Amino acid sequence: MPFCMVASFIHPHDPYVARPEWWNIYDHDAIDMPANLVTRDQQDPFSQRIMDGIEASVVEVSEEEIRNARHAYYANVSYFDSQVGKLVVTLEEAGLMDSTVIIVTADHGEMLGERGLWTKMNWFERSARVPLVIAGPGIAQTTVSNTCSLVDILPTMLDIAASDGTDLPVMARPIDGQSLMPLARGETIERSEAIGEYCAELTSHPVFMIRRGPLKFIYCEIDPPILYNISNDPEETTNLANDPAHAEALES
């Protein structure tokens, strides 16, 4: 009998609290610290507004508090991993592993002190980038570099459901995403794009993000534009918006 199960977990998420059995598998002194610490005058205007909004600009965070937060976050990633493992064991015991596709993903990342920021609320990689693992029958064991988005999950799941010849209902309206199954099978597709919009906490104007291949564009109408080459600059340290060599890409 076909089935679809969605298992949702709160961890890893703030508040940064972990049970001892997961905390203790990490060496506290070996926890990595933020790779990109910037001062307030180096932050873009929206980051400054976020800092002000969460009072991070007036409450100083110690190095030990940063290390504790990152330690607990990693511990809770391991907790989550253990829960995925329990689901896999259950599928194996039920004899369903050979006929089940598993998708592991998340809704957002976590800044964890990078750029002086915490939680999400922005389009920097640590916040916007999410894990996406697909495993199961017909799935190639490979890594794909194409940029994709969570809006691609719906058509992907429909593609999986139709793989046994199941007739799918016609969708009531067009959708933005496209199936990731060709990529999951090891095929090549040209599309490498993700588009996002943030207009929730601490925003007076929407903040947009366009990711096409290695380039990521962040725009808010009251702020200077931001353009990064994620492949060359994964920590997003160099804004290329004023680089003449990228003028055409910026206009596009």
N, C-alpha and C positions, 0 to 999 in steps of 0.2 A: 504494500500500500504506500503510495507516495506521501511524503510528509515534509513540512517545513517548520523548523523550530528556530526561534530567535531567543538567544540567551544574552541578557544585558547585565553588565556589572558596573558598579559605581567606581571601583578602583581601576587604575590609579587616578586619583583626583584630590584636589584640596578638600578638607584640611589634610596636611601632610602627617598622618598618623599611621603607624604600621604595627602589626602584632610582632612580638619578639621573635617568633620562629622564622619570620621573613626578614626582619631587621638584621638578625644575627648571621645571615648567610653572606652579608657584605662586610668588608673591612672598612670601618668608618673613616680611618685615616687615608684610605685609598680612593675615597669618593672624589670624582673630578669636580672641579669648580668651574664657574661660567667661563667660556672661552672668549667672550666678547663683552667686556665691561666698558661702558661708555659713560662719560660724565653728562650732566644735564645739558650743558651747552652743546654737546655733540649729538644729542637726541633730536629726532625730527619733532615737529610741533605736536603731532597727534600722540606720540609717545610721552611727551611732556604733560599733555592733558590727562593721559591715563595715569601717570605717576601722581599727579595732583589729585585725581579722582579717587584713587585707592589709598591716598595719604602716604605713598611710598616716598614722596619728595620731602616729607617732614618727619618721618619716622625712620631712623637709620637702622639698617639690618646688619647684624654682625656676621663675620665670616663663619662662625660656628652655626648660626641660625641658617645660613645659606646651605652649609654642608648637611645639617640635620634635615632640611626640607628635601634636598636631593637624595639623601640616603633613604628617607621614608618613601619617596616616590619610586625609586628603584625597587625597594622591597615590595611595594604594592604591584608593580609590574610583574614581579615573580609570583605573587599571590594570584594574579589574574592568569598567568601562564599555567599555574597548577590547576586552575578551574577548567581551562581549555583541555588540559591533559585528562581530567576526569571525564569530560564529554567524549574524548577520543576513546578512552578505555571502555566506556559504555557502548559506543558504536561497535567496537571490536567484539565485545561480549555478545552483542545482539546479532553479530554477523552482517552488519550493515556498512562496514568501512568501504567495501569495494563498490558500493552503489550510492555513496553519499559524498556530496561536495561540501567542503567546509570553507567558509569565508570568515576571516578574522580582521576586523577593522575598528575604527574609533571615530568619534565625532570632532575631536580637536586635539591639539598637542598641549604643551605647557612650557612657558618661558623659563621657569625655575631660576630666575635671577639673571638670565642672559640679557644683555643690554640694559640691565637694571630693572627689568620688567618681570611681572609675575602673572600667573594664570594665563588667560588667552587675550581676547579683545583686540587683536591686531593681526596683520597679514605677514609677519615675519615667519621664517620657516619653522622655528621651534613651536610656534602656536598653530600655524595653518597646516603643517605637514602631518599626516596621519599614517599609521601602519595599514597595509593591505596585503594579506596573505590569502591565496586561494589554493586549496589542495583537494585532490580527489581523482576519480577516474577520468582519464583523458586530459589531465592537467600536466603540462610540462614542468619539470623541476628546473626552473630558470629564474632569472631576474630580468625585469622589464624596465626600461628607462623612460617609457612614455609617461608624460604627465596625464593624470586622470583625476576624476572627482567622485565624490559620493553619489552624485546624481547618476553615475554610471551603474550603480549597484542594482537598481530596479530592472533595467533592460538585461543586465547580466543574469539575474535570477530567472527572468522569463526565458532567456536563452537556455539556461540549464533545464528548466521545466519542460521545454519543448524538445530536448535532446532525445527523448524516447518516443517521439512522434505525437505527443500530446497536442491537441488543438487548443491554442490559447485564445482568449477573448480579445476582441479589438479594443484598444485603449480609447477612452472617451475623448482624450485630447492629446495633441502632440507633446512629447517630452524632450528635454534637452540632452539627456544622456545617451550613450550608446553602449552596447554590450562589450564587455572586456574579454569575453570568451575567446575570440580569435587570438588575442595576446596571450591568454592563459594556455592556449593550445600550442604556443610557440610560433604563431604566425606573426607577420609584420603588418602594421597599419601606420599610416602617415599621421593621423591625428594625435597631437600631443598638447592638450589645452585644458585649462581649468579656469573658471571665472567665479569670482566671489564678491559678495557685498556685505558689509557690516554696518548696521545702523541700530545697535542696541545700546548697552550701557556706555556712558561717557561720550556719546557722539552728538554733536549739534548738526552735523552733515554726514551723509553716507560716505563710507570709505570703501573704495572699489579695488579689486585685485584682478589682474589678467596675467595668467601664466601661459606662455607659448614656448615650448621647447625649453631652452636654458634661461630665457629672459622672463623676469617677473616685474610687472608694472603695478605700482600702488599709487592711488590717486584719491585725493579729497579736494574739493573745489576751493577750500580756504587754505590749503597747504601747498608748498612746492611739490612737484611730482618726484617720484622715486622710481628708479629703474636699476635692477640688479641682474647680473649674470650669475645664476645660481651654480652653474657648473664650474666656473672659474673662481667664484667668490661665495662658497657655501655659508659663510658666517655673515654675509651681507654687510660688508664693511665699506664698499665703494659704490656710491650713487652715480650711475652713468647718465642721469637725465640731462646733464649739461655737456656731455661728451659729444662733439660734432660727429664722431664715427658712429654714434648710435641715434642720430637725429631722425633718420628714416624709420627706425624701429619704434622710437618714441612716438612719432606722429601716427604710425599704424596702430 
